[in-house]
Amino acid sequence: MGLDIMQEIDVIAERVIAIIAEQAMLDPAEITRGSRLSELGIDSLGVVECIFGIEESFGITVPFNANTPDQAGFDISSVGSIIAEVEKLVARQAA
């Protein structure tokens, strides 16, 4: 029997926060959905590393171009927006 949808969303959020925390060298408890990557000390290279970590962890392809991050089809404005985008990609892959 699989996880229910709320448990699956919690697992996604925890994994995304863990990836971001590792890149920021912070404890995951210090990161909230409202945190911005720049506030966490993550620069553009760190963003790319986070994206790679997310792709590897979830087996998905993230539509993100480091050369035009504001025009990407993946919202990186906050940790919460990244979680929401990953949830959509995971759901789309499962469908």
Phi and psi in radians as a Rosetta constraint file:
Dihedral C 1 N 2 CA 2 C 2 CIRCULARHARMONIC -1.468 0.35
Dihedral N 2 CA 2 C 2 N 3 CIRCULARHARMONIC 3.057 0.35
Dihedral C 2 N 3 CA 3 C 3 CIRCULARHARMONIC -1.250 0.35
Dihedral N 3 CA 3 C 3 N 4 CIRCULARHARMONIC 2.579 0.35
Dihedral C 3 N 4 CA 4 C 4 CIRCULARHARMONIC -1.336 0.35
Dihedral N 4 CA 4 C 4 N 5 CIRCULARHARMONIC 2.933 0.35
Dihedral C 4 N 5 CA 5 C 5 CIRCULARHARMONIC -1.041 0.35
Dihedral N 5 CA 5 C 5 N 6 CIRCULARHARMONIC -0.687 0.35
Dihedral C 5 N 6 CA 6 C 6 CIRCULARHARMONIC -1.187 0.35
Dihedral N 6 CA 6 C 6 N 7 CIRCULARHARMONIC -0.685 0.35
Dihedral C 6 N 7 CA 7 C 7 CIRCULARHARMONIC -1.147 0.35
Dihedral N 7 CA 7 C 7 N 8 CIRCULARHARMONIC -0.687 0.35
Dihedral C 7 N 8 CA 8 C 8 CIRCULARHARMONIC -1.119 0.35
Dihedral N 8 CA 8 C 8 N 9 CIRCULARHARMONIC -0.750 0.35
Dihedral C 8 N 9 CA 9 C 9 CIRCULARHARMONIC -1.095 0.35
Dihedral N 9 CA 9 C 9 N 10 CIRCULARHARMONIC -0.736 0.35
Dihedral C 9 N 10 CA 10 C 10 CIRCULARHARMONIC -1.076 0.35
Dihedral N 10 CA 10 C 10 N 11 CIRCULARHARMONIC -0.710 0.35
Dihedral C 10 N 11 CA 11 C 11 CIRCULARHARMONIC -1.126 0.35
Dihedral N 11 CA 11 C 11 N 12 CIRCULARHARMONIC -0.757 0.35
Dihedral C 11 N 12 CA 12 C 12 CIRCULARHARMONIC -1.054 0.35
Dihedral N 12 CA 12 C 12 N 13 CIRCULARHARMONIC -0.850 0.35
Dihedral C 12 N 13 CA 13 C 13 CIRCULARHARMONIC -1.042 0.35
Dihedral N 13 CA 13 C 13 N 14 CIRCULARHARMONIC -0.780 0.35
Dihedral C 13 N 14 CA 14 C 14 CIRCULARHARMONIC -1.085 0.35
Dihedral N 14 CA 14 C 14 N 15 CIRCULARHARMONIC -0.740 0.35
Dihedral C 14 N 15 CA 15 C 15 CIRCULARHARMONIC -1.190 0.35
Dihedral N 15 CA 15 C 15 N 16 CIRCULARHARMONIC -0.726 0.35
Dihedral C 15 N 16 CA 16 C 16 CIRCULARHARMONIC -1.108 0.35
Dihedral N 16 CA 16 C 16 N 17 CIRCULARHARMONIC -0.794 0.35
Dihedral C 16 N 17 CA 17 C 17 CIRCULARHARMONIC -1.087 0.35
Dihedral N 17 CA 17 C 17 N 18 CIRCULARHARMONIC -0.685 0.35
Dihedral C 17 N 18 CA 18 C 18 CIRCULARHARMONIC -1.109 0.35
Dihedral N 18 CA 18 C 18 N 19 CIRCULARHARMONIC -0.714 0.35
Dihedral C 18 N 19 CA 19 C 19 CIRCULARHARMONIC -1.116 0.35
Dihedral N 19 CA 19 C 19 N 20 CIRCULARHARMONIC -0.799 0.35
Dihedral C 19 N 20 CA 20 C 20 CIRCULARHARMONIC -1.151 0.35
Dihedral N 20 CA 20 C 20 N 21 CIRCULARHARMONIC -0.731 0.35
Dihedral C 20 N 21 CA 21 C 21 CIRCULARHARMONIC -1.072 0.35
Dihedral N 21 CA 21 C 21 N 22 CIRCULARHARMONIC -0.717 0.35
Dihedral C 21 N 22 CA 22 C 22 CIRCULARHARMONIC -1.088 0.35
Dihedral N 22 CA 22 C 22 N 23 CIRCULARHARMONIC -0.761 0.35
Dihedral C 22 N 23 CA 23 C 23 CIRCULARHARMONIC -1.164 0.35
Dihedral N 23 CA 23 C 23 N 24 CIRCULARHARMONIC -0.655 0.35
Dihedral C 23 N 24 CA 24 C 24 CIRCULARHARMONIC -1.452 0.35
Dihedral N 24 CA 24 C 24 N 25 CIRCULARHARMONIC -0.127 0.35
Dihedral C 24 N 25 CA 25 C 25 CIRCULARHARMONIC 0.985 0.35
Dihedral N 25 CA 25 C 25 N 26 CIRCULARHARMONIC 0.826 0.35
Dihedral C 25 N 26 CA 26 C 26 CIRCULARHARMONIC -2.193 0.35
Dihedral N 26 CA 26 C 26 N 27 CIRCULARHARMONIC 2.850 0.35
Dihedral C 26 N 27 CA 27 C 27 CIRCULARHARMONIC -1.313 0.35
Dihedral N 27 CA 27 C 27 N 28 CIRCULARHARMONIC 2.366 0.35
Dihedral C 27 N 28 CA 28 C 28 CIRCULARHARMONIC -0.929 0.35
Dihedral N 28 CA 28 C 28 N 29 CIRCULARHARMONIC -0.508 0.35
Dihedral C 28 N 29 CA 29 C 29 CIRCULARHARMONIC -1.146 0.35
Dihedral N 29 CA 29 C 29 N 30 CIRCULARHARMONIC -0.329 0.35
Dihedral C 29 N 30 CA 30 C 30 CIRCULARHARMONIC -1.450 0.35
Dihedral N 30 CA 30 C 30 N 31 CIRCULARHARMONIC -0.121 0.35
Dihedral C 30 N 31 CA 31 C 31 CIRCULARHARMONIC -1.858 0.35
Dihedral N 31 CA 31 C 31 N 32 CIRCULARHARMONIC 2.270 0.35
Dihedral C 31 N 32 CA 32 C 32 CIRCULARHARMONIC -2.007 0.35
Dihedral N 32 CA 32 C 32 N 33 CIRCULARHARMONIC 2.925 0.35
Dihedral C 32 N 33 CA 33 C 33 CIRCULARHARMONIC -1.092 0.35
Dihedral N 33 CA 33 C 33 N 34 CIRCULARHARMONIC -0.436 0.35
Dihedral C 33 N 34 CA 34 C 34 CIRCULARHARMONIC -1.483 0.35
Dihedral N 34 CA 34 C 34 N 35 CIRCULARHARMONIC -0.129 0.35
Dihedral C 34 N 35 CA 35 C 35 CIRCULARHARMONIC -1.144 0.35
Dihedral N 35 CA 35 C 35 N 36 CIRCULARHARMONIC 2.467 0.35
Dihedral C 35 N 36 CA 36 C 36 CIRCULARHARMONIC -1.760 0.35
Dihedral N 36 CA 36 C 36 N 37 CIRCULARHARMONIC 2.520 0.35
Dihedral C 36 N 37 CA 37 C 37 CIRCULARHARMONIC -1.017 0.35
Dihedral N 37 CA 37 C 37 N 38 CIRCULARHARMONIC -0.698 0.35
Dihedral C 37 N 38 CA 38 C 38 CIRCULARHARMONIC -1.101 0.35
Dihedral N 38 CA 38 C 38 N 39 CIRCULARHARMONIC -0.630 0.35
Dihedral C 38 N 39 CA 39 C 39 CIRCULARHARMONIC -1.148 0.35
Dihedral N 39 CA 39 C 39 N 40 CIRCULARHARMONIC -0.455 0.35
Dihedral C 39 N 40 CA 40 C 40 CIRCULARHARMONIC -1.533 0.35
Dihedral N 40 CA 40 C 40 N 41 CIRCULARHARMONIC 0.003 0.35
Dihedral C 40 N 41 CA 41 C 41 CIRCULARHARMONIC 1.475 0.35
Dihedral N 41 CA 41 C 41 N 42 CIRCULARHARMONIC 0.314 0.35
Dihedral C 41 N 42 CA 42 C 42 CIRCULARHARMONIC -1.638 0.35
Dihedral N 42 CA 42 C 42 N 43 CIRCULARHARMONIC 2.070 0.35
Dihedral C 42 N 43 CA 43 C 43 CIRCULARHARMONIC -1.572 0.35
Dihedral N 43 CA 43 C 43 N 44 CIRCULARHARMONIC -3.024 0.35
Dihedral C 43 N 44 CA 44 C 44 CIRCULARHARMONIC -1.082 0.35
Dihedral N 44 CA 44 C 44 N 45 CIRCULARHARMONIC -0.656 0.35
Dihedral C 44 N 45 CA 45 C 45 CIRCULARHARMONIC -1.151 0.35
Dihedral N 45 CA 45 C 45 N 46 CIRCULARHARMONIC -0.683 0.35
Dihedral C 45 N 46 CA 46 C 46 CIRCULARHARMONIC -1.103 0.35
Dihedral N 46 CA 46 C 46 N 47 CIRCULARHARMONIC -0.628 0.35
Dihedral C 46 N 47 CA 47 C 47 CIRCULARHARMONIC -1.074 0.35
Dihedral N 47 CA 47 C 47 N 48 CIRCULARHARMONIC -0.791 0.35
Dihedral C 47 N 48 CA 48 C 48 CIRCULARHARMONIC -1.070 0.35
Dihedral N 48 CA 48 C 48 N 49 CIRCULARHARMONIC -0.735 0.35
Dihedral C 48 N 49 CA 49 C 49 CIRCULARHARMONIC -1.089 0.35
Dihedral N 49 CA 49 C 49 N 50 CIRCULARHARMONIC -0.698 0.35
Dihedral C 49 N 50 CA 50 C 50 CIRCULARHARMONIC -1.079 0.35
Dihedral N 50 CA 50 C 50 N 51 CIRCULARHARMONIC -0.777 0.35
Dihedral C 50 N 51 CA 51 C 51 CIRCULARHARMONIC -1.060 0.35
Dihedral N 51 CA 51 C 51 N 52 CIRCULARHARMONIC -0.811 0.35
Dihedral C 51 N 52 CA 52 C 52 CIRCULARHARMONIC -1.043 0.35
Dihedral N 52 CA 52 C 52 N 53 CIRCULARHARMONIC -0.741 0.35
Dihedral C 52 N 53 CA 53 C 53 CIRCULARHARMONIC -1.094 0.35
Dihedral N 53 CA 53 C 53 N 54 CIRCULARHARMONIC -0.706 0.35
Dihedral C 53 N 54 CA 54 C 54 CIRCULARHARMONIC -1.142 0.35
Dihedral N 54 CA 54 C 54 N 55 CIRCULARHARMONIC -0.795 0.35
Dihedral C 54 N 55 CA 55 C 55 CIRCULARHARMONIC -1.045 0.35
Dihedral N 55 CA 55 C 55 N 56 CIRCULARHARMONIC -0.781 0.35
Dihedral C 55 N 56 CA 56 C 56 CIRCULARHARMONIC -1.173 0.35
Dihedral N 56 CA 56 C 56 N 57 CIRCULARHARMONIC -0.753 0.35
Dihedral C 56 N 57 CA 57 C 57 CIRCULARHARMONIC -1.158 0.35
Dihedral N 57 CA 57 C 57 N 58 CIRCULARHARMONIC -0.668 0.35
Dihedral C 57 N 58 CA 58 C 58 CIRCULARHARMONIC -1.829 0.35
Dihedral N 58 CA 58 C 58 N 59 CIRCULARHARMONIC -0.077 0.35
Dihedral C 58 N 59 CA 59 C 59 CIRCULARHARMONIC 1.127 0.35
Dihedral N 59 CA 59 C 59 N 60 CIRCULARHARMONIC 0.673 0.35
Dihedral C 59 N 60 CA 60 C 60 CIRCULARHARMONIC -2.147 0.35
Dihedral N 60 CA 60 C 60 N 61 CIRCULARHARMONIC 2.896 0.35
Dihedral C 60 N 61 CA 61 C 61 CIRCULARHARMONIC -1.922 0.35
Dihedral N 61 CA 61 C 61 N 62 CIRCULARHARMONIC 2.149 0.35
Dihedral C 61 N 62 CA 62 C 62 CIRCULARHARMONIC -1.634 0.35
Dihedral N 62 CA 62 C 62 N 63 CIRCULARHARMONIC 2.189 0.35
Dihedral C 62 N 63 CA 63 C 63 CIRCULARHARMONIC -1.360 0.35
Dihedral N 63 CA 63 C 63 N 64 CIRCULARHARMONIC 1.361 0.35
Dihedral C 63 N 64 CA 64 C 64 CIRCULARHARMONIC -2.317 0.35
Dihedral N 64 CA 64 C 64 N 65 CIRCULARHARMONIC 2.307 0.35
Dihedral C 64 N 65 CA 65 C 65 CIRCULARHARMONIC -2.053 0.35
Dihedral N 65 CA 65 C 65 N 66 CIRCULARHARMONIC 2.001 0.35
Dihedral C 65 N 66 CA 66 C 66 CIRCULARHARMONIC -1.093 0.35
Dihedral N 66 CA 66 C 66 N 67 CIRCULARHARMONIC -0.407 0.35
Dihedral C 66 N 67 CA 67 C 67 CIRCULARHARMONIC -1.337 0.35
Dihedral N 67 CA 67 C 67 N 68 CIRCULARHARMONIC -0.430 0.35
Dihedral C 67 N 68 CA 68 C 68 CIRCULARHARMONIC -2.387 0.35
Dihedral N 68 CA 68 C 68 N 69 CIRCULARHARMONIC 1.113 0.35
Dihedral C 68 N 69 CA 69 C 69 CIRCULARHARMONIC -1.082 0.35
Dihedral N 69 CA 69 C 69 N 70 CIRCULARHARMONIC -0.485 0.35
Dihedral C 69 N 70 CA 70 C 70 CIRCULARHARMONIC -1.336 0.35
Dihedral N 70 CA 70 C 70 N 71 CIRCULARHARMONIC -0.290 0.35
Dihedral C 70 N 71 CA 71 C 71 CIRCULARHARMONIC -1.826 0.35
Dihedral N 71 CA 71 C 71 N 72 CIRCULARHARMONIC 0.023 0.35
Dihedral C 71 N 72 CA 72 C 72 CIRCULARHARMONIC -1.202 0.35
Dihedral N 72 CA 72 C 72 N 73 CIRCULARHARMONIC 2.795 0.35
Dihedral C 72 N 73 CA 73 C 73 CIRCULARHARMONIC -1.526 0.35
Dihedral N 73 CA 73 C 73 N 74 CIRCULARHARMONIC 0.478 0.35
Dihedral C 73 N 74 CA 74 C 74 CIRCULARHARMONIC -2.470 0.35
Dihedral N 74 CA 74 C 74 N 75 CIRCULARHARMONIC 1.991 0.35
Dihedral C 74 N 75 CA 75 C 75 CIRCULARHARMONIC -1.367 0.35
Dihedral N 75 CA 75 C 75 N 76 CIRCULARHARMONIC 2.025 0.35
Dihedral C 75 N 76 CA 76 C 76 CIRCULARHARMONIC -1.969 0.35
Dihedral N 76 CA 76 C 76 N 77 CIRCULARHARMONIC 0.421 0.35
Dihedral C 76 N 77 CA 77 C 77 CIRCULARHARMONIC -1.182 0.35
Dihedral N 77 CA 77 C 77 N 78 CIRCULARHARMONIC -0.436 0.35
Dihedral C 77 N 78 CA 78 C 78 CIRCULARHARMONIC -2.728 0.35
Dihedral N 78 CA 78 C 78 N 79 CIRCULARHARMONIC 2.925 0.35
Dihedral C 78 N 79 CA 79 C 79 CIRCULARHARMONIC -1.056 0.35
Dihedral N 79 CA 79 C 79 N 80 CIRCULARHARMONIC -0.719 0.35
Dihedral C 79 N 80 CA 80 C 80 CIRCULARHARMONIC -1.085 0.35
Dihedral N 80 CA 80 C 80 N 81 CIRCULARHARMONIC -0.677 0.35
Dihedral C 80 N 81 CA 81 C 81 CIRCULARHARMONIC -1.210 0.35
Dihedral N 81 CA 81 C 81 N 82 CIRCULARHARMONIC -0.629 0.35
Dihedral C 81 N 82 CA 82 C 82 CIRCULARHARMONIC -1.125 0.35
Dihedral N 82 CA 82 C 82 N 83 CIRCULARHARMONIC -0.772 0.35
Dihedral C 82 N 83 CA 83 C 83 CIRCULARHARMONIC -1.025 0.35
Dihedral N 83 CA 83 C 83 N 84 CIRCULARHARMONIC -0.803 0.35
Dihedral C 83 N 84 CA 84 C 84 CIRCULARHARMONIC -1.065 0.35
Dihedral N 84 CA 84 C 84 N 85 CIRCULARHARMONIC -0.718 0.35
Dihedral C 84 N 85 CA 85 C 85 CIRCULARHARMONIC -1.150 0.35
Dihedral N 85 CA 85 C 85 N 86 CIRCULARHARMONIC -0.727 0.35
Dihedral C 85 N 86 CA 86 C 86 CIRCULARHARMONIC -1.133 0.35
Dihedral N 86 CA 86 C 86 N 87 CIRCULARHARMONIC -0.717 0.35
Dihedral C 86 N 87 CA 87 C 87 CIRCULARHARMONIC -1.004 0.35
Dihedral N 87 CA 87 C 87 N 88 CIRCULARHARMONIC -0.752 0.35
Dihedral C 87 N 88 CA 88 C 88 CIRCULARHARMONIC -1.120 0.35
Dihedral N 88 CA 88 C 88 N 89 CIRCULARHARMONIC -0.779 0.35
Dihedral C 88 N 89 CA 89 C 89 CIRCULARHARMONIC -1.142 0.35
Dihedral N 89 CA 89 C 89 N 90 CIRCULARHARMONIC -0.700 0.35
Dihedral C 89 N 90 CA 90 C 90 CIRCULARHARMONIC -1.131 0.35
Dihedral N 90 CA 90 C 90 N 91 CIRCULARHARMONIC -0.757 0.35
Dihedral C 90 N 91 CA 91 C 91 CIRCULARHARMONIC -1.113 0.35
Dihedral N 91 CA 91 C 91 N 92 CIRCULARHARMONIC -0.716 0.35
Dihedral C 91 N 92 CA 92 C 92 CIRCULARHARMONIC -1.130 0.35
Dihedral N 92 CA 92 C 92 N 93 CIRCULARHARMONIC -0.685 0.35
Dihedral C 92 N 93 CA 93 C 93 CIRCULARHARMONIC -1.172 0.35
Dihedral N 93 CA 93 C 93 N 94 CIRCULARHARMONIC -0.640 0.35
Dihedral C 93 N 94 CA 94 C 94 CIRCULARHARMONIC -1.288 0.35
Dihedral N 94 CA 94 C 94 N 95 CIRCULARHARMONIC -0.386 0.35
